[in-house]
Amino acid sequence: MKTKHLLVGLLIAGASTVSAQNTLELNLNHQFDGAAFQYGTVYQLEGRAVRLDRVQYYLSGFEITHDGGQTTTMPDTYVLGSANITNYSLGQETFTTLEGISFDLGVDAARNGMGTSNWPSGHPLAAQSPSMDWGWPSGYFFWTIEGMVDDTGDGTPNKMFQFHGIGDHLLRDVNGFTGWTLSGSTVTIDLNVNIAGWLKAIDLESVGFSHDGGNNNVAVAENTNPNYVFFDPASLGIEEEAQNEHFIHADYTMAYAPTIYYDLATGENVDIRVMDMSGSVVLETQDQSPEGNYFVRKELPDGTYLISFTNGNISEQFRFVVKN
């Protein structure tokens, strides 16, 4: 009789636990500096025309914050993100109110060396086509970013580059997201992914085929947080940061005398200098509005130049090409 009562009690407790579980969904809204991302589209990145043909990446190490600051780790949850896919399932977890989430870019060391054969078809860590690993024991590609960059200044991407990040040292914590109050049987987490952030301040023309854990892929890893690759679209602080970004664009209608349009995140006037690649100043003007356009009036030889905008608060550079 006692055994029967105990069995009934366990069944009731088990049913209660199951009913308290919530389905977690992750929406990754891929963008390129604020524009909705699409493969094959030509974007401007720091004065260069860029087209991306493949963007995939792993997320692991998920941890949720819930119900007054409690934390639950999710060691078996992995996401293989693709720039053309928004919706991902994170499985089920038991909580009443979700308050935050954190995760890593890449595959944790414990699973990185296991190889794809240990996972059933359809699992993010199983073999993929195109491949997302370099075989055991080298491990997974933490990301694959492939595309073309314009290295002639004609506005058409023509030179190939590829990042395939490999190695445990590339694993990066993504800034945690908190301050939410989300509840329901299905909870959807919305995050924006600014793909352009991964490529900031990297000379794409010299990248070539970086299938390794070297400097180019370390730069991608380091760009993950400072450039807000992942950010909460509902976060006021992040929105303010995005509004404070500089906008600089080159109009090559007259390739021999391009016009540089700019809108700088400063309220003070700026000094403008144009330098050749040796660092010699070829044009200079002071005390200009932080918003406007700069027409290259002086005839310059063919080549690549840097235009700088500086004052006491900012120092921003932009590369452009003159083609006679």
HUNOR-V678168 format. One line per field, one symbol per residue. phi: phi as a letter, one per 30 degrees, with the letter a starting at -180 (. if undefined). A space follows every 50 residues. Layout:
BEGIN
phi = ???
END
This chain:
BEGIN
phi = .ddddddddddddddddddddbdccccccdbbhjcedbdidcccbhibdb bccabbacbbidbccahijdbbdbdccbbcdbdcbccbccibbcacbdca abaccjceedcdcdjdddbdejdecdecbddcacidcdjdddabbbabbd ccicicdbcdbbcbdbkeddebdcedcbicbcbkdbccccbcbdeeedcd hcdddcdicccacdedddddeddecechdcaddcddeddddddcddcbbc ccecddbdcccbbcdaccdbccbcbdddjddcbaachcedblbbcddddc delcbcccbbadcbbbcbcbbcbd
END
